[in-house]
Amino acid sequence: MRLEIMNAKLPLQNDTDRYHLIAEDGKWIQISKQNTLWSASFLTSSEQANATQVRRIDAGNRIVLPGLVDGHVHLDKAHTLAIAGNESGTLMEAIQNYREQAPGISKENVKQRMKRTVLDSAAFGTTAMRTHLDFFTADDGTVAKRTIEAALEVKKEVQDIMDLQLYIMSDPVTLDDSFKGLLQEGLAAGIDGIGGAPHLSLDFQASVRALFEFSEKTGKPLDLHSDETDDPSVNTVSMIATEVLNRGMEHQVTVGHLCSLSAMDQAKADQTMHVIKDAGIHVMTLPGANMYLQGRSDRGLIRRGVTRVKELHELGVNVAVASDNIQDPFHPFGQGDLLEIARLSTYAAHMNSESDRLNTLAMITEHPAKALGYHSGTYGFSEGAPANCVVTNNETVSGLLADLSPDRLVIRSGRLLSKTKRSVHWFDASDCHVHSDDEHTKN
């Protein structure tokens, strides 16, 4: 089956042109500019005769984005707010409450919540995700093994819907031989990479070094939680950058959060941001969870924890924005809509200019794709790349972020994956006759 999309606006390519996109066998084979808006009558007689062989979509001068990429989520924790609450709204209570409840969560429950979140995200236009997985070490390994098995099964079951990368969070310094063995078994079975949170370790430097040594030993890449705290003295990202440079691992490591960077004085922040740039570290900013959890002990002017997005971007650092937690003790909101998270970042990081708004779209597409290891041949609107995209209901970037319209058509590997459409009931004031059907479907 051949897929064609005409009259598409591709703001990440050029906001003034219209494009004609053609896919065959699940890959883009042509991306070309149009001089004018086309209609069905524009097609030649032979093209019209072959219409049954081709699925044509008229984007109607609306924005079409490459498949969205959620570079930092916690699928195993998603939708656990009813299981583990967080009365104080702090990071430490969220960690403790979830750990207390984790042993009572079944493998099937983990799978069900993970799949639900994947499907919700896919319907909003996400085609690739990287999820961090909790590595529970307070028992005999049963809970950690359950999580690994559930995640690997979900990855296989959703492979036609979502490209899913799995990263196990651990601290090799604290692991005994049995848990190290379990971790290595998971990596051998298909876990894609190694995560961790060295800023929560008793020995920051030892934890960072151990994570890099484990990465080199296993050949698995690193994506680390870093400096998720208001304390400006905490600076594990500089330790991470030093290890990257010493080991020749530039452009291979990702970090998330960097909350303390926003609390540092300008001189220290500048020094830290430059070493991040020198190491080619990819940065995930997570405004939802950070704004919710950080600054809980402040009074008056409350720190919100969002890192220095614009300053990092201006330095040339690859910065992406991601969902992080979805309806769990770390963040009680969210629904898997990256456009919602992109809009939140415009508030949190004061991204108000036209170029800023365009950059927020890159932060949920091209930038996280780069961090996840995609390139021009495997992502985006380039010939030979998988034909993944989302047709939106807006003609302008500002309108796209302002409306957050749920009306989206998601295409994966050149085939229609889902269509979401909103309609509204209007009732006659005198007799309450329904004038239109109400439906909000994800087919």
C-alpha positions, 0 to 999 in steps of 0.5 A: 500500500502506498500512502500520500499526504498532501498539503502538509505544513512541516514547521520543523522543515520550513514553516512557509512551504507545503509538502507532499509526502509519499511512503511505500512499504512503511518508509518515506520515499519522497518528501517534496515541496508544493507550489500551491495547495492541491485538491483532488482535481489536481490529480491526473486521470491516471493518478485518479484511476490508481486511487484504489492502490493509494491511500491519500490524505489531505492535511488541509494546510495543517501541521504534520509532525514526525512521530513524537518521542517521549524520551523519559517516562516511568511506565512501570509506575504509571497510574499508581496514584491510587495505590501509593499517594503522596500527601507532602508532595515531596520526592522522598515521600513519593519514593518511600510510598511507592517502595512500600507498595511495590511488593504487592503489585502483581506482574499482570497489573504492571503489564496492564498499566504499562500497556494502557499508557503506551496506547494512550501515548500512541493515540496522541502521536508518540511512536517511540518511548524510553522508559526507566524501570524501578529495580527493587532491592529490598527483597529476594529479587522477586519484585525486580524480576517481575518488573523486568519480565513484565516490561520485556513482555510489553515491549514485544506485545506493543512493537507494532505500535511503539518503539520501546526502549527499557532502562533499568535504574540501579546503583551498582555500588549497593548491589550484592552478587545476586542482584548484579546477576539479576541485572545482567540477566535482564540486560541479556534478555533485552533490556536496552540500557542502564539508568540510575540516580547517583545524586541519591547515593551515599557516595555520589562519585562512587556511584557515578564511577560504578555506573560507567564501569558497568556500562563499559562492561556490558556495552549498554548505554547510560541514561541517568537521573541527575541532581533532582534536588533544590540543593545547589551544592549537588552537582553529579552532572559535572562528575558524569561529564568528567567520566564521559570525557575521560572515557571518550563517551561523548554524545552517548550519555543522557541525563534527566532533571538537572533541577539543582542547576537552576538553583546554582549561582550564575558562575557555577551554572555557567561552568556546569553547562559548559562541561555538559556541552563539552561532553555532548550530554543529552538533557531531558527536562521534565517540567511536570514532575519537577514543578510538582515535587521541587521547592516544597520547603520554600516560602515566598519565592518558590523554586520550581526545579525546571532546569535552565532550558533556554541557556542550555539550548543557546549553548548548543546542548541537545535538550528534550522535554518528556512526560516523566511520571504519569498519574503516580505519587511522583506526578498525579497528572498527565495523560501521555500527551507530549504536546501538553508537556511541550506547552507546559515547558513554554510556561516553565522555561519562559519560551515565549518567542516564535522561535522558542515555540518552534523549539518546543516542537523539536524538543518532543521530536528531533531532540529526543530522537537524537538522544535515543539514537535515531538519525536521519535514516531512521527518524523524521521526514527523510527518504528511507526513514520509517513513515511515522507521523501525526497529522494535527488539527492546526495550521500554526505552531502557536495554535497547536500549543494553544488549542491542544486539540485532541483531533489527531491522525497517527500514522506508523510505518505508513499505515493508519494507526489511530484517529482521535476526533472530538465533537460537542453536544449542543442542546436546544435551550427550549427542548434540549434536542441534541444537534450532534453526536458526542464522541471522543474516540480513539480507533 
